[in-house]
């Protein structure tokens, strides 16, 4: 039997790829990979590549409730979660869960432009 070794690629389906890519570049400091497939922007995240892409056929992001990705936990690592929180809050990005300390270090959750809940943590 084949063995699955873990997540190897994560992509969010978004309404506007350019706007979403700009958000993740400007506010999270992600950098675009040298090449991306049509309709997507891949970032040079490690150990798992992260991307934003056009929705697959039949996906209506406006019809999902309460928001896109509900039921999926997307966590990204940052070197300083509090500093990133303060930057996002100052920029008017909706903060869904305020910063708190726990087993994954300082964590908080924000909503990206498409409404995805993204949790940031700073323990490596």
Secondary structure, DSSP 8 states (H G I E B T S, - for coil): --------EEEEEES-HHHHHHHHHHHH---B-S---TTEEEE--SSSEEEEEE--TT--TTSSSSSTTTT--EEEE-S-HHHHHHHHHHTT--EEEEEEEETTEEEEEEE-TT--EEEEE---
